[in-house]
Amino acid sequence: MKRSPHLETLQTRKAEPHTSSPELLRALGLKEAVAINIGCVIGSGIFLVPATIAGHLHAMGPIMLVWVVAGLLTFFGALSLAELSSVLPQAGGPYVYLRESYGKVWGFLFSWNDFFINKAGSLAAVAIAFTTYLGYLVPAIGQSPPFYQPGWTVFGHPFTFGWSQLIAILAIALVTIINVRGVQFGGMVMNVFTSAKVAALIFLILAVFLSGKGSTANMLPWWPESWSSEMTAAFGLAMISALWAYDGWIDVTLTAGETKNPTRNVPLALIISVAAIISLYLLANIAYALIIPINDMPNSSRIAADVADLAIGPIGATIVVAGIMCSTFGTLNGMALSGPRSIWATGHDRVFAPALGKVHSRFRSPHVAIITIGIWGALLTLSGTYDQLTAYVVFGSWVFYAMTAVGVIVLRKKMPGAPRPYKAWGYPYATLLFAGIAAWFVCNTLVEDPRDALIGIGLLILGLPFYYYWTRGAKVN
């Protein structure tokens, strides 16, 4: 079997001070790595999508089940990626794992999807969520007519520019500037906002439990009278929202090239952060259901704020909303910190525009990749609702998450002698379970939401001409 040049230099890279990318600065410790992962996951989802999930399932049992299934799926995925990150501790995360498992084209397609759909779409969705909650404090933001709405549609949604879009774009611009200034500064900001968002979520949960205003009667019905094929389809659609709320769990792997002792710290950060997030999400859903009846949840556009208002009054709700805004801004910062690393790796490997692989001479950040994703994310805020943007993100992401997990099995065969400081727990059963459920989820989305799924597939295929153009140019050079 012909060995990949990346595999041949793996041991050499591990001996170098800057493992895979000497141009980048290894400045992130375990604390920062955990903060990045928690900060990238806990953003807007847990404060908005429980209402969407209740609209699909209409019973507390299936609602909790979808959060448990999505959480366990995420945890099994984290166990698999923890092994991959210990074997290949390089900047780019899944781009590197897919490249070594299946070939350069699959690594490129992951980064293409990560750039055009996942990270840029996530930036747009979370920025819109930021303005949604800002509208609670400043109602005029949501009530003012758009500045400009020419009547165009993109994927069936109107092109709109108003206060909400302007504020979302400014928020994206700010986190772009922060992260161009370097990973140390971005990591420091991440620590502050992750602490604020976790504190806000814990404050809300405790406020509900201690207020005495909750009722278990609000959780009824607990289970539907029968579980039909329609219920299975609804469960799959609810999974889109739950998995969106968990999305970002791989982001710490993208910064492995800038993490100290990555073979230890990246796997630990994955496991610690995902376990903490699952616990917080389950407690938050119980708190919501104690205050707002299941059948009323779908009518709430800001469910966390509504719960806080009912449990502790307007002042408490204002405090919670301020915490949620810190949460969404912190997630924006985390996405701007970690997201550009995979598209940077494609430029660095010259399978995409080489300019994307540049590193700032002063700040030692992948500044071109950061700015490029920031611009595309800002443009995406102009079209599509929050739920629409998340649907595009989740479908494309989970195709590659399934492939990446199977990469654990592939690389154990291709690289049997490679050092594995961490080995995936439950291998190969947990890995295959993760990949199997992820495949079912992707297929269910294709059947139940074909338009959005096909749009995602089309955008993915669109990357192939660019890949062949740049790789052909590299061969000529």
Secondary structure, DSSP 8 states (H G I E B T S, - for coil): ----HHHHTHHHHHHSSSSS-TTS---B-HHHHHHHHHHHHSSSHHHHHHHHHHHHH-SHHHHHHHHHHHHHHHHHHHHHHHHHHHH---TTTHHHHHHHHH-HHHHHHHHHHIIIIIIHHHHHHHHHHHHHHHHHHSTHHHHS--SB--S-EETTEE--BSHHHHHHHHHHHHHHHHHHT-HHHHHHHHHHHHHHHHHHHHHHHHHHHHHS---GGGG---S-S---HHHHHHHHHHHHHHHHHHTTTTHHHHTGGGBSSHHHHHHHHHHHHHHHHHHHHHHHHHHHHHHS-GGGGGG-SSHHHHHHHHHHHHHHHHHHHHHHHHHHHHHHHHHHHHTHHHHHHHHHTTSS-GGGG---TTT-S-HHHHHHHHHHHHHHTTSS-HHHHHHHHHHHHHHHHHHHHHHHHHHHHH-TTS--SS--TTTTHHHHHHHHHHHHHHHHHHHHSHHHHHHHHHHHHTHHHHHHHHHHHHHH-
